[in-house]
């Protein structure tokens, strides 16, 4: 059974159905007050490295290569992956991000990685 993973901009209102609300950006999103975010946890360590984030620069033309590079970072990030897997064992998880583009962002890559890898890809590269 595939884990219940949702992807949502942090600027959208919190919902009870969100389950664990995990902010996966390395930087705090502009204009969001911490008390209004209704976060379960802020996992900066699962975000793309600063170098990769700057290289990608939200350029859709670079998204395929960004996906490959970010997945390699996730493969090597055992502690963060174990931590997010713990949340997935207890119900729905909503990955929160601040990027404007709902298609070309790291939350989409991470959600797909978690759904398809199901833990099996970790350490396989």
PyMOL commands that set and color helices and strands:
alter all, ss='L'
color gray80, all
select helices_A, chain A and resi 16-18+34-37+44-46+50-56+60-76+78-88+106-117
alter helices_A, ss='H'
color red, helices_A
select strands_A, chain A and resi 5-9+20-23+41-42+93-97
alter strands_A, ss='S'
color yellow, strands_A
deselect
rebuild
show_as cartoon
